[in-house]
């Protein structure tokens, strides 16, 4: 396998679901992708996660891949977007943490907090369980698995707008159920 060009390995993955071909590509490009990710992120675990995401996507999308440039260039562009998403998601997460840290805790919530939280979690779980299957799948992929709208649309073969609409409806249902906690 080591002598085969990238195009032949990609073809074997696409047509024959050849895991050995995937492994060869993984070993061929992992180090250079990791080096590029680490140079941007300066965090070992984050760099490894981004590289892993790129290779997972490569395997999951193997049937639909139509790479017209060199595989190396394709992988580096995919990595660039994964790193951008990582920065975007981590900065959003940190922004929300900072906002919630500044909110004073009500004396009433100090004693009832765990009870209210458990009740809210039960209400959310019941609301999600009552959703239509597609809406529930979209909500869980986004909120539990932290998948982007584009990733969900690709995985479920839906339009981006359909995913956004279903996610909006799911969140609306949850907000409606939780309105008693205001």
Secondary structure, 3 states (H helix, E strand, C coil): CCCCCHHHHHHHHHHHCCHHHHHHHHHHHHHHHHHHHHHHHCCHHHHHHHHHHHHHHHHHCCCCCCCCCCHHHHHHHHHHHHHHHHHHHHHHHHHHHHHHHCCCCCHHHHHHHHHHHHHHHHHHHHHHHCCCHHHHHHHHHHHCCCCCHHHHHHHHCCCHHHHHHHHHHHHHHHHHHHHHHC
